[in-house]
């Protein structure tokens, strides 16, 4: 299992604490130091079944600074994925990749259902 996080993010800290309490093993990845690539994002987007907007950190400063709320409406999915690949701070976190499961953001109920069934 891969756990992609920004260590200073309180939601990521909460998610990590939950994973540890469930004794789930994971490989840590710092989203800024090792930003997800276009290829990775495209794969996760397709496999997750989530709308592309779910991958954007809409509450982040960079998202607001770039005025993405308005700009995204005019962009193709491919352009959005390329934009996400430019800076880890644009990407919603944490992200968990566990085989065919891709979870974006921390929702304990959802994580419990999808990760603890193994």
N, C-alpha and C positions, 0 to 999 in steps of 0.2 A: 504494500500500500504506500502510495506517495502522498505526503501532506505538504501542500504548498501554502506558505504563510508569509505574513509580514510580522516579525516578532513583536513589534511595538503595538500591534492591533489588539485591542481588548477582546474582540470576538474570536480572533485566532488563538489567543491565550486560553480562552474559555473552552474552545473546541479541543485544543491540545490536552488540557486538563481532563476533559471528558474521555478522550481516546486513552489516556494513561490510566484513568480510573477503571476503564473497561478492559485494560491489559491488551489493547490492540497494538500490534507492532506496525511501525510506519517509518518511512524514510523522510526526513525533514528537508524542505527546500525553501530557501529565502526567495520570495517573489521578485525582489528588486535586484539582488545579486545574480540571480539566475532566472531572468524574465522568461516566461513561456514564449516559445517561438510561434511563428505563424502556423507552421505545420502542426504543432501540438494543439494549439487553440482550435484549429479547423477540425482536427480529429475529435477533440473533447466536445466541441459544439455539436458535431454530427451524432456522436454516440450518446450524448446526454439527453437529447430530445428537448432541451430547454431552448427558449427563445434567445437570440443572440444578446439581447439587452441584459439578460441575467448574468452575463459575463463582465458587465461594466460595473465599476465601483462608482455608482451614481451619487454617493454621498461624499466622495473624495474631493479634495481641493483642486486637483489637476483637472478632473472632469468639469468642474464649475469654471475654472480659469479658461479652459479651452472652449467653453460655451457648447459643450457636446449635446446638451438636451435638444437644442434646435438643429445642430449639424447632423446628428445621427439619422434623423428622418430622411435626409436627402442622400444618404450613403448606401451603397450596396453591402450585402453581408461580407463580401470579400474585402471591401475597403475597411469595414469595421474590424475584421480580424487582423488586417495589417496594422491598423491603428493600435489595437490592443497589444500587439507584439512589440510596439516601440517603447513601452514603459510599464513596468509591473504595477505601478501605482494606479493605473487605469483599470486594472483587473480586479474584479470582486474576489474576496478571499474570506476564509480559507477555501482551498479546493482540495478535494480528496479524490484520488484516482485509485480504484481498487478493482483490478481486472476490467470488467465491463461496466463498472459503476463509476459515475462521475457526479460528485456532489459539490455544489457551489454555494458558499455561504454556510453558516452553521445554524441548522434547525435540529435541535436535539431529537425530537420525535422522528423526523425523517432519517436521521443518522442511525438511530436505534433500530428502526425497521430494516434499513438497507445494509448496515454493517455488522449487526450482531446476529444475523441469521446463519452465519457460517459455523 
